[in-house]
Amino acid sequence: MVINSPDEKIIPAQPPPIQASTFSRGALLAYLFLIVYASLYPFTGWQDVGLPLQTYLLATIPPRYWTGFDLLTNILGYIPLGILAVYALYPRVRRLGALLLAFLLGIVLSGAMEATQAYLPSRVASNLDLLTNSLGALIGAVIGIASSHLVLERSRLRHLRQRWFTAEASRGLTIFALWPLAQIYPQSYLFGQGQLFPILSDWLSEWLATPVDLGSFLRNGAQLTVEQYWLTEAVITACGVAGALLALACMLRDKAPRLVLLLLLLLAALAVKGLATAIFFSPDAAYAWLTPGAQGGLLLGLALLTGLIFLSRANQRRAAAGLLIAGLIVVNIAPANPYFIATLETWVQGKFLNFNGAAQFLSLFWPFAALWFLLHSSHRVKRK
């Protein structure tokens, strides 16, 4: 037994150093892409009208056409940017330095987007937008400074993050928290994110001045029967739901409430899908997407998940990546559902052009972000 002498000083244990939040940095990067995509959506009709890019800065305030809705959405859209910028800088840069950098980021980003919108006939560059966006970033920065020590140091959520999720899960949490939001933009098939071929086909058709359909080319022009449409939708839905939930499962520790977390993620995705459909179209059509093919795909996906959940984390990761890749291939080759095309014609985007651009961005690129997380070596559980 070792007895400390009276003269020996007992040095109290030092608290662990505060670490930067990888989750916040990943969320900031994702939000930057969202703003860029939403600001330049729909990416068509680019032309040079011959005016200097800074012309909008010298215009009168307020502009001729503006609404309170525009002001509110411009401010609200940049508040998360300010918050995430402060969180991403913490603990290296705090207080006034973080506030100034977050505010500067909002000004530079908004200024760049407004200047680029001068080349898009469907968008209007506005100095009022620049001012309100910058104000939103400043408000977000103030909120971030006031809450950073609570959210990033003493937060109950931070404790649960460490208790339930693996150390390598930070970027994955950012990506898979966005999965329910990726359901907002209308798609031909349930969980059919990543439909790049229709957009690429439109771009090629405009560039070559001739109709181009990449999906039809890959399937040799074959048309699907009603039964084949049903099977296609079932496969896409099954791959989407099983791949996303299995990817979340491979980030969970053994002590985490796995079943509860997986069901919450699935229910959140379905609820967002129903709410978005009701808002975009009509309340009566809130669950029109829950077709027999989608229902069969949900059951098949949950059955696949039940069998694959018992694999090791490494094999869960591989299986999730394989399912998402399979879903991507099928959804890009399959033709658009004729019923969906007819329904989409009733969708009036109106004031929500920016929001719909952000929603389409998530829908297009979410599967690729998920695959990046699943396949990148730095996100795998490190062996002790």
C-alpha positions as CSV (number, residue, x, y, z in Angstrom):
1,M,0.0,0.0,0.0
2,V,1.4,3.4,-0.9
3,I,0.8,6.3,1.5
4,N,1.2,9.8,0.3
5,S,3.5,12.0,2.5
6,P,1.9,15.1,4.0
7,D,4.2,17.3,1.9
8,E,3.2,15.6,-1.3
9,K,0.8,17.8,-3.3
10,I,-2.2,16.1,-4.9
11,I,-2.8,17.5,-8.4
12,P,-6.5,17.4,-9.3
13,A,-7.4,15.6,-12.4
14,Q,-7.6,17.9,-15.4
15,P,-10.8,17.9,-17.5
16,P,-10.4,16.6,-21.0
17,P,-9.7,19.3,-23.5
18,I,-12.6,20.6,-25.5
19,Q,-12.6,19.1,-29.0
20,A,-13.9,20.7,-32.2
21,S,-17.3,19.4,-33.4
22,T,-16.9,17.4,-36.5
23,F,-20.7,17.2,-36.7
24,S,-20.9,21.0,-36.8
25,R,-18.3,21.3,-39.5
26,G,-20.0,18.6,-41.6
27,A,-23.4,20.3,-41.2
28,L,-21.9,23.7,-42.1
29,L,-20.4,22.3,-45.3
30,A,-23.7,20.6,-46.2
31,Y,-25.6,23.9,-45.5
32,L,-23.2,25.8,-47.8
33,F,-24.0,23.4,-50.6
34,L,-27.7,23.8,-49.9
35,I,-27.5,27.6,-50.1
36,V,-25.6,27.5,-53.4
37,Y,-27.9,25.0,-55.0
38,A,-31.1,26.8,-53.8
39,S,-29.8,30.2,-54.9
40,L,-28.9,29.1,-58.4
41,Y,-31.8,26.7,-59.0
42,P,-33.1,25.7,-61.6
43,F,-29.7,26.2,-63.4
44,T,-31.2,26.9,-66.8
45,G,-31.2,29.8,-69.2
46,W,-27.8,31.2,-68.4
47,Q,-27.1,34.4,-70.3
48,D,-25.0,37.5,-70.1
49,V,-27.3,40.6,-70.2
50,G,-24.3,42.9,-70.5
51,L,-24.6,44.6,-67.0
52,P,-21.7,44.7,-64.6
53,L,-22.1,42.2,-61.7
54,Q,-22.1,45.0,-59.1
55,T,-25.1,46.7,-60.7
56,Y,-27.5,45.2,-58.2
57,L,-25.5,46.8,-55.3
58,L,-26.2,50.3,-56.6
59,A,-30.0,49.8,-57.1
60,T,-32.5,51.7,-55.0
61,I,-33.7,50.1,-51.7
62,P,-36.3,48.7,-51.5
63,P,-36.5,47.3,-55.0
64,R,-39.7,47.6,-57.0
65,Y,-40.9,44.1,-56.4
66,W,-40.5,42.7,-52.9
67,T,-42.7,41.1,-50.2
68,G,-42.5,40.5,-46.5
69,F,-42.4,36.8,-47.2
70,D,-39.1,37.4,-49.2
71,L,-37.6,39.3,-46.3
72,L,-38.5,36.7,-43.7
73,T,-37.2,33.8,-45.8
74,N,-34.0,35.5,-46.6
75,I,-33.3,36.2,-42.9
76,L,-34.4,32.7,-41.7
77,G,-32.4,31.0,-44.4
78,Y,-29.1,32.4,-43.3
79,I,-29.6,32.1,-39.5
80,P,-28.6,28.4,-39.5
81,L,-25.5,29.4,-41.5
82,G,-24.4,31.8,-38.8
83,I,-25.1,29.3,-36.0
84,L,-23.2,26.5,-37.7
85,A,-20.3,28.8,-38.6
86,V,-19.8,29.6,-34.9
87,Y,-20.1,26.0,-33.9
88,A,-17.6,24.9,-36.5
89,L,-15.1,27.5,-35.3
90,Y,-15.5,26.5,-31.7
91,P,-13.3,26.2,-29.6
92,R,-10.4,27.6,-31.8
93,V,-12.2,30.9,-32.4
94,R,-14.8,32.2,-30.0
95,R,-16.9,35.3,-29.1
96,L,-16.2,38.4,-31.2
97,G,-13.8,36.6,-33.6
98,A,-16.4,33.9,-34.3
99,L,-19.1,36.5,-34.7
100,L,-17.1,38.5,-37.2
101,L,-16.1,35.5,-39.3
102,A,-19.6,34.1,-39.4
103,F,-21.0,37.5,-40.4
104,L,-18.3,37.9,-43.1
105,L,-19.1,34.4,-44.4
106,G,-22.8,35.4,-44.8
107,I,-21.9,38.6,-46.6
108,V,-19.4,36.9,-49.0
109,L,-21.7,34.0,-49.7
110,S,-24.8,36.1,-50.3
111,G,-22.9,38.6,-52.4
112,A,-21.5,35.8,-54.6
113,M,-25.0,34.2,-55.0
114,E,-26.7,37.5,-55.9
115,A,-24.0,38.4,-58.4
116,T,-24.3,35.0,-60.1
117,Q,-28.1,35.3,-60.2
118,A,-27.6,38.2,-62.7
119,Y,-26.9,35.5,-65.3
120,L,-30.2,33.6,-64.6
121,P,-33.3,35.1,-66.1
122,S,-35.5,33.3,-63.7
123,R,-33.8,34.9,-60.7
124,V,-33.4,38.6,-59.7
125,A,-30.3,39.9,-58.0
126,S,-31.2,42.2,-55.2
127,N,-29.2,44.3,-52.7
128,L,-32.1,43.9,-50.3
129,D,-31.6,40.1,-50.4
130,L,-27.9,40.7,-49.6
131,L,-28.8,42.9,-46.6
132,T,-31.4,40.5,-45.2
133,N,-29.2,37.4,-45.8
134,S,-26.3,39.1,-44.0
135,L,-28.6,40.1,-41.2
136,G,-29.7,36.5,-40.9
137,A,-26.1,35.3,-40.6
138,L,-25.4,37.9,-38.0
139,I,-28.5,36.8,-35.9
140,G,-27.4,33.2,-36.3
141,A,-23.8,34.1,-35.1
142,V,-25.2,35.8,-32.0
143,I,-27.4,32.8,-31.2
144,G,-24.4,30.5,-31.8
145,I,-22.1,32.4,-29.4
146,A,-24.8,32.4,-26.7
147,S,-25.4,28.7,-27.0
148,S,-22.1,27.2,-28.1
149,H,-20.9,26.3,-24.5
150,L,-24.3,24.7,-23.7
151,V,-24.6,22.7,-27.0
152,L,-21.0,21.7,-27.5
153,E,-19.8,21.2,-23.9
154,R,-22.7,20.5,-21.4
155,S,-25.4,19.3,-23.8
156,R,-27.4,16.2,-22.9
157,L,-27.4,15.5,-26.6
158,R,-23.6,15.4,-26.6
159,H,-23.7,12.9,-23.7
160,L,-26.1,10.7,-25.7
161,R,-24.0,11.1,-28.8
162,Q,-21.0,9.6,-26.9
163,R,-23.0,6.9,-25.2
164,W,-25.0,5.7,-28.2
165,F,-22.8,6.3,-31.3
166,T,-19.3,5.3,-32.3
167,A,-16.6,7.8,-32.3
168,E,-16.4,7.8,-36.1
169,A,-20.1,8.6,-36.5
170,S,-20.0,12.4,-36.5
171,R,-20.2,13.0,-40.3
172,G,-22.6,10.1,-40.6
173,L,-25.0,11.7,-38.1
174,T,-25.0,14.8,-40.2
175,I,-25.8,12.9,-43.4
176,F,-28.4,10.5,-42.0
177,A,-30.2,13.3,-40.1
178,L,-30.8,14.8,-43.5
179,W,-32.4,11.6,-44.9
180,P,-36.0,12.5,-43.8
181,L,-35.5,16.0,-45.4
182,A,-34.3,14.4,-48.6
183,Q,-37.9,13.1,-49.0
184,I,-39.4,16.6,-49.4
185,Y,-38.7,17.0,-53.1
186,P,-41.3,15.0,-55.2
187,Q,-39.8,11.8,-56.7
188,S,-41.2,9.1,-59.0
189,Y,-40.5,6.4,-56.4
190,L,-40.5,6.3,-52.6
191,F,-36.9,6.7,-51.3
192,G,-35.8,7.0,-54.9
193,Q,-33.2,9.7,-54.3
194,G,-30.3,10.2,-56.6
195,Q,-32.2,10.6,-59.9
196,L,-29.4,12.3,-61.9
197,F,-30.1,10.8,-65.3
198,P,-33.3,12.8,-66.0
199,I,-31.4,16.0,-65.2
200,L,-28.4,15.0,-67.2
201,S,-30.6,14.0,-70.1
202,D,-32.3,17.4,-70.1
203,W,-28.9,19.2,-70.1
204,L,-27.6,17.0,-73.0
205,S,-30.8,17.4,-74.9
206,E,-30.5,21.2,-74.7
207,W,-26.8,21.1,-75.5
208,L,-27.0,18.8,-78.5
209,A,-30.4,20.1,-79.7
210,T,-31.8,16.6,-79.9
211,P,-33.8,14.5,-77.4
212,V,-31.5,12.4,-75.1
213,D,-32.8,9.8,-72.6
214,L,-29.9,8.1,-70.8
215,G,-32.2,5.8,-68.8
216,S,-33.9,4.6,-72.0
217,F,-30.5,4.1,-73.7
218,L,-29.3,1.8,-70.8
219,R,-32.5,-0.3,-70.9
220,N,-32.5,-0.5,-74.7
221,G,-35.7,1.5,-75.0
222,A,-37.7,-1.2,-73.2
223,Q,-41.0,-0.1,-71.6
224,L,-42.3,-1.5,-68.3
225,T,-45.6,-3.2,-67.8
226,V,-47.8,-2.4,-64.8
227,E,-46.3,-5.4,-62.9
228,Q,-42.8,-4.3,-63.8
229,Y,-43.5,-0.8,-62.5
230,W,-44.8,-2.4,-59.2
231,L,-41.6,-4.5,-58.9
232,T,-39.3,-1.6,-59.8
233,E,-40.9,0.6,-57.1
234,A,-40.7,-2.2,-54.6
235,V,-37.0,-2.8,-55.3
236,I,-36.1,1.0,-55.1
237,T,-38.1,1.4,-51.9
238,A,-36.6,-1.7,-50.3
239,C,-33.0,-0.7,-51.2
240,G,-33.6,2.8,-49.9
241,V,-35.1,2.0,-46.6
242,A,-32.9,-1.0,-45.8
243,G,-29.7,0.9,-46.9
244,A,-30.4,4.0,-44.8
245,L,-31.4,2.2,-41.7
246,L,-28.6,-0.3,-41.9
247,A,-26.1,2.6,-42.3
248,L,-27.5,4.1,-39.1
249,A,-27.2,0.7,-37.4
250,C,-23.5,0.4,-38.1
251,M,-22.9,3.7,-36.2
252,L,-24.7,2.5,-33.0
253,R,-23.0,1.1,-29.9
254,D,-24.4,-2.0,-28.3
255,K,-25.9,0.0,-25.4
256,A,-28.0,2.2,-27.8
257,P,-31.7,1.6,-28.2
258,R,-31.4,0.3,-31.7
259,L,-35.0,-0.5,-32.5
260,V,-36.3,2.8,-31.2
261,L,-33.7,4.9,-33.2
262,L,-34.2,3.0,-36.4
263,L,-38.0,3.3,-36.2
264,L,-37.8,7.0,-35.3
265,L,-35.7,7.6,-38.4
266,L,-38.1,5.7,-40.7
267,L,-41.2,7.3,-39.2
268,A,-39.6,10.8,-39.5
269,A,-38.9,10.1,-43.2
270,L,-42.5,8.9,-43.9
271,A,-44.0,11.8,-41.9
272,V,-41.9,14.4,-43.8
273,K,-42.9,12.8,-47.1
274,G,-46.6,12.9,-46.3
275,L,-46.5,16.5,-45.0
276,A,-44.5,17.7,-48.0
277,T,-46.9,16.1,-50.5
278,A,-49.9,17.6,-48.7
279,I,-48.4,21.1,-48.9
280,F,-47.1,20.9,-52.4
281,F,-50.3,19.3,-53.9
282,S,-53.3,18.8,-51.7
283,P,-54.1,17.3,-48.3
284,D,-56.1,14.5,-50.0
285,A,-52.9,13.5,-51.8
286,A,-50.7,13.4,-48.7
287,Y,-50.2,9.6,-49.0
288,A,-50.8,9.1,-52.7
289,W,-47.2,7.9,-52.9
290,L,-47.9,4.9,-50.6
291,T,-48.7,2.7,-53.6
292,P,-48.9,-1.1,-53.5
293,G,-45.3,-1.1,-54.9
294,A,-44.1,1.2,-52.1
295,Q,-45.9,-0.8,-49.5
296,G,-44.3,-4.0,-50.7
297,G,-40.9,-2.3,-50.8
298,L,-41.3,-1.1,-47.2
299,L,-42.1,-4.7,-46.1
300,L,-39.2,-6.1,-48.2
301,G,-36.8,-3.5,-46.9
302,L,-37.7,-4.2,-43.3
303,A,-37.3,-7.9,-43.9
304,L,-33.8,-7.3,-45.4
305,L,-32.9,-5.1,-42.4
306,T,-34.1,-7.8,-39.9
307,G,-31.7,-10.3,-41.5
308,L,-28.7,-8.0,-42.0
309,I,-28.9,-6.2,-38.6
310,F,-27.1,-9.1,-37.0
311,L,-24.0,-8.7,-39.1
312,S,-20.8,-7.2,-37.8
313,R,-20.5,-3.4,-38.1
314,A,-18.0,-3.8,-41.0
315,N,-20.4,-6.1,-42.9
316,Q,-23.4,-3.9,-42.1
317,R,-21.5,-1.0,-43.7
318,R,-20.7,-3.0,-46.8
319,A,-24.3,-4.2,-47.1
320,A,-25.7,-0.7,-46.7
321,A,-23.4,0.6,-49.4
322,G,-24.4,-2.3,-51.7
323,L,-28.1,-1.6,-51.2
324,L,-27.8,2.1,-51.8
325,I,-25.7,1.5,-55.0
326,A,-28.3,-1.0,-56.2
327,G,-31.1,1.5,-55.6
328,L,-29.2,4.2,-57.4
329,I,-28.7,2.0,-60.5
330,V,-32.4,1.0,-60.6
331,V,-33.9,4.4,-60.0
332,N,-31.7,6.0,-62.8
333,I,-32.5,3.3,-65.3
334,A,-36.2,3.0,-64.6
335,P,-38.6,5.3,-66.6
336,A,-40.5,7.9,-64.7
337,N,-43.9,6.8,-63.4
338,P,-46.6,8.3,-65.8
339,Y,-48.9,8.9,-62.9
340,F,-46.1,10.9,-61.1
341,I,-45.5,13.0,-64.3
342,A,-49.2,13.9,-64.4
343,T,-49.2,14.8,-60.7
344,L,-46.1,16.9,-61.0
345,E,-47.8,19.1,-63.6
346,T,-50.1,20.4,-60.9
347,W,-47.2,21.5,-58.7
348,V,-46.9,25.3,-58.7
349,Q,-43.5,26.3,-57.1
350,G,-44.3,30.0,-56.8
351,K,-42.5,31.7,-53.9
352,F,-40.8,28.5,-52.8
353,L,-38.2,28.4,-55.6
354,N,-35.2,28.7,-53.2
355,F,-36.7,26.1,-50.9
356,N,-37.5,23.7,-53.7
357,G,-33.9,24.1,-55.0
358,A,-32.5,23.1,-51.6
359,A,-35.0,20.2,-51.4
360,Q,-33.9,18.9,-54.9
361,F,-30.3,19.2,-53.9
362,L,-30.8,16.9,-51.0
363,S,-32.8,14.5,-53.1
364,L,-30.1,14.3,-55.8
365,F,-27.0,14.1,-53.7
366,W,-28.0,12.5,-50.4
367,P,-27.2,8.9,-51.6
368,F,-23.7,10.0,-52.8
369,A,-23.0,11.6,-49.4
370,A,-24.1,8.5,-47.7
371,L,-21.9,6.3,-49.9
372,W,-19.0,8.6,-49.2
373,F,-19.5,8.1,-45.5
374,L,-19.9,4.3,-45.8
375,L,-16.9,3.7,-48.1
376,H,-14.4,6.3,-46.8
377,S,-11.7,4.6,-44.6
378,S,-11.6,7.4,-42.0
379,H,-15.2,6.7,-41.1
380,R,-14.7,3.0,-40.2
381,V,-14.6,1.9,-36.6
382,K,-10.9,1.7,-35.6
383,R,-9.8,-1.5,-34.0
384,K,-8.2,-1.1,-30.6
